[in-house]
């Protein structure tokens, strides 16, 4: 055997080893692709119904949002109407209420004044004195002072 034949045999053996390694690698790759395909099929089988449910849920949520928008619009209109009504009521009722309160206050002061004037002692005719005077006479002031000193 010559060196060329020996080199051909070595190259052939190396090529066979490389081919065997490549065959095992391709088999492993094919097995991995089969598992990947099975996983994808399972994922598709589980996710498609979920996407359908999700779509239905999103549609319901959109419908509910439309209803909420309608309700909010109605509430805003009611609030605006109530605001206008309260302002109108305030404008209409405030002046008469203020006038009524003023009349009641004036009447109560007048009644109080009349009661005070009736409760004061009126001196009989022919007597002169200062019974109606808020300060009184000098004698009455002295007598008040003496009463105070006795009380203390």
Buried (B, 14 or more C-beta within 10 A) or exposed (E): EEEEEEEEEEEEEEEEEEEEEEEEEEEEEEEEEEEEEEEEEEEEEEEEEEEEEEEEEEEEEEEEEEEEEEEEEEEEEEEEEEEEEEEEEEEEEEEEEEEEEEEEEEEEEEEEEEEEEEEEEEEEEEEEEEEEEEEBEEEBEEEEEEEEEEEE
